[in-house]
Amino acid sequence: MSELTKNEYDPLLQVQKDAYRCGKCMLCKWMDHNEITDTEFMALCPSGARFRYEAYYASGRQEIARGILEGKLDYNDRLLHILFTCTECGACQVICSDQGNKNPLKTIVALRERVFRDELAPLPEHETLIKSMENYENPWQQPRARRDAWMRKMKLADPRKEKVDTLFFVGCTAAYDPKLQNIARMTAEILQAAGVPFGVLGKDELCCGSTLLRMGNYDAYEKMAGKNMELLNSLGVERIITSCSGCNSVLREEYEELGGLEAEVMHSLELVDELIASGDIKLKNRVDRKVTYHDPCHLGRFTGVYDAPRSILEAIPGVELVEMPRNRANSFCCGAGAGVRTAYPEFAAWVASERLREAASTGADTLVTACPFCEQNLGEVKGSKLKLLDILELVRESMG
């Protein structure tokens, strides 16, 4: 996506070909028609499903791009609402790339960047987040000194002082949110139990910059990414493990546009799947749960990791996996991404409630996922009877 900004004057010029190629087929609204099993759960675009106007779908945003390029459309509050209620989940991209190799998501990213360059963004609700990134290098307004609070009772290697092959890149949400720090701790515990030599950067870890990129603040993202690449490449590690799907997709895909990382990047579930297959992780205890799995957008559609989480669940004794109607590339977003949860919390909550309603329709008692950000947003919906867990919680329980 960062290739959009190679023209420093107008990012829309980089995507105008796609903007004019949109044929209004409307397929970006729905999941692959060959895979529809339940007509109640077939909408793919969160903002389109909620606001019910063509402008909120990818096809409408392509029309907006043409209008701005031709000077026929001016910015106003309604237009900014349309542009910034997109969660950038990538669902439209999956559908449209199969219909002539077009990528409407690039147009949406370019529209937001154009708004920043025209000094009509950030939105007022995003200003605190951006200031936090400038001052603390994380979006949660937390001091750097608290970034390693989750690990203070654990003896973990510092890769700048000890030679290790693997770096565990924790991510801001799991590091700072007290409700989600268990994801960081259990990831480290599982790696230790499996005999994986790894290190962590602790309070010196930086935000990956994903939120800045998705909001359209490319200049700030590029600065953050540059600092990250310099630090991570200096460590000499062979692989970087993430437990956050957003970190995974940015480190793995987006940094490539800026020179890339020397180490292989993989999500923790990919490594855990390998360790189970090799016998380094032994799943001994039964975990009697009927679960359904929520594919995080940045783990599934952005990096193609669909099989590893399902393979892990199927390997845990006692776990029964039932799929939601919208799964894998057709997964429905949690509603939190690209600054939406910060600027439009009611909309983000509506999307999450729709996803939980779909999960409940499977008859599962537990909803599992693999992204702290998804867990954060889904977990704040009131009234759901589903237990919400990270997959690694089930792995740790089965390991004993």
C-alpha positions, -999 to +999 in steps of 0.1 A: +000+000+000+028+024+007+036+025-030+007+050-032+029+077-019+057+076-044+043+108-058+047+133-030+021+157-044-010+136-049-013+100-038-045+097-058-025+099-091-010+066-081-044+048-080-064+067-107-062+037-130-081+015-105-105+043-097-115+046-133-116+008-139-144+002-113-173-012-132-199-009-104-204-047-104-212-044-067-195-077-059-174-059-032-205-057-011-209-094-005-189-125+003-180-149-026-214-160-039-201-195-043-195-198-006-228-182+007-243-206+032-265-182+052-280-151+036-283-134+070-245-132+071-233-124+036-224-087+038-186-081+038-182-043+040-188-032+076-194+005+067-216-003+038-236-028+059-241-002+086-247+030+067-265+016+037-254+042+011-234+034-020-207+060-010-197+038+020-189+008-002-156+004-021-174+013-054-186+045-039-152+055-027-138+049-061-163+074-074-152+098-047-116+095-059-126+103-094-146+133-082-116+147-063-092+140-092-115+159-116-121+188-092-158+181-091-160+172-055-151+192-024-144+180+011-170+184+038-179+167+071-200+140+054-172+131+030-147+128+058-172+105+076-174+083+045-136+081+042-128+075+079-155+050+087-137+024+065-119-002+088-096-011+058-104-047+065-094-057+029-126-076+021-133-055-010-097-061-021-101-099-020-132-098-041-121-071-065-086-086-071-104-116-085-124-094-109-096-080-130-068-076-105-081-043-091-074-030-056-100-006-042-082-007-008-053+012-023-077+039-034-091+043+001-056+046+017-047+072-010-079+092-002-070+094+034-034+103+027-047+130+003-068+144+032-037+146+054-017+163+027-046+188+022-044+195+060-080+184+066-069+156+089-063+143+114-098+141+127-102+158+161-107+123+177-073+111+162-052+140+175-046+125+209-036+092+193-011+109+170+003+130+198+008+098+218+027+083+190+050+114+188+056+116+225+056+079+237+059+059+204+027+040+212-010+049+206-022+043+242-008+074+259+014+052+281+050+060+291+078+039+275+089+028+310+057+008+314+060-011+282+078-040+299+055-043+329+040-076+316+074-093+317+090-079+349+087-112+368+100-132+338+136-139+329+137-131+292+168-124+271+177-090+257+187-096+221+211-066+222+231-083+249+226-120+242+227-139+209+192-153+201+178-165+168+142-152+175+128-119+186+093-118+201+078-084+190+050-079+215+031-050+201+016-020+219-019-035+228-006-067+244+021-047+262+000-020+277-036-032+281-038-049+315-067-071+302-045-084+273-011-086+288-018-123+294-014-127+256+022-115+258+030-136+289+016-168+276+033-164+242+066-161+260+058-190+284+048-213+255+080-204+236+101-211+267+084-244+273+091-254+237+127-246+241+128-217+216+157-193+224+142-159+220+145-123+233+124-093+238+132-055+236+111-046+266+106-009+271+127-001+241+103-018+216+086+007+193+051+008+178+051-008+144+032+023+130+003+004+116-024+028+130-006+058+114-004+041+081-041+030+081-053+065+091-034+081+062-006+098+081+020+084+059+049+108+068+046+099+105+043+062+096+074+063+074+094+079+102+083+053+127+089+024+103+124+038+095+134+038+132+119+003+136+138-012+107+171+003+119+166-012+154+153-046+143+179-051+116+207-043+141+198-073+162+210-100+138+180-123+146+168-148+120+131-144+127+106-120+144+075-134+160+044-113+166+013-120+185-005-090+170-020-094+135-016-057+127+021-058+136+025-090+116+011-075+084+030-042+086+064-058+095+059-085+070+043-067+040+045-029+043+081-025+055+091-042+022+082-010+004+108+009+025+136-016+023+123-044+045+135-064+074+164-088+072+147-114+095+117-136+086+085-123+101+058-148+112+028-148+135+031-167+168+004-192+156+025-202+126+055-210+149+033-228+174+017-249+146+053-259+135+062-267+171+032-289+176+039-308+144+076-313+154+066-326+189+083-297+207+048-287+220+028-316+234-009-311+238-018-335+267-049-323+285-084-323+271-100-289+266-137-296+262-149-266+243-170-260+211-152-231+195-156-208+164-126-189+151-126-152+141-100-146+113-083-113+120-082-092+088-045-085+090-036-122+097-060-137+071-066-114+042-034-094+045-009-122+051-028-153+041-025-172+074-057-193+075-045-229+081-022-226+111-049-215+136-073-242+124-046-268+125-038-259+161-074-260+172-079-294+156-048-307+174-061-298+209-079-328+224-115-321+232-118-289+210-146-290+184-142-263+158-173-250+140-170-223+113-190-191+110-207-185+077-181-157+070-147-173+075-112-173+060-110-147+031-147-140+037-143-132+073-162-102+088-141-075+104-141-070+142-147-032+135-117-017+153-091-010+126-077+020+108-086+044+136-123+036+135-126+025+171-110+058+182-131+082+160-164+062+158-167+040+188-204+034+184-199+021+148-170-001+159-192-015+186-220-022+161-196-041+138-183-062+168-218-070+179-227-082+144-196-105+145-206-118+179-241-124+167-227-145+139-204-164+162-234-172+185-253-186+155-229-215+152-238-229+186-202-225+199-196-216+235-163-200+228-150-174+203-113-176+197-091-152+178-054-143+173-052-106+176-052-084+208-069-056+189-097-079+178-101-093+213-101-058+228-130-046+205-150-078+206-146-081+243-163-047+250-196-057+235-222-061+263-245-091+267-227-117+248-227-152+264-197-164+244-163-168+261-137-148+242-102-163+242-069-161+223-061-194+207-028-196+228-049-197+260-063-231+248-028-243+238-014-234+272-043-251+290-038-283+269+000-282+275-007-281+313 
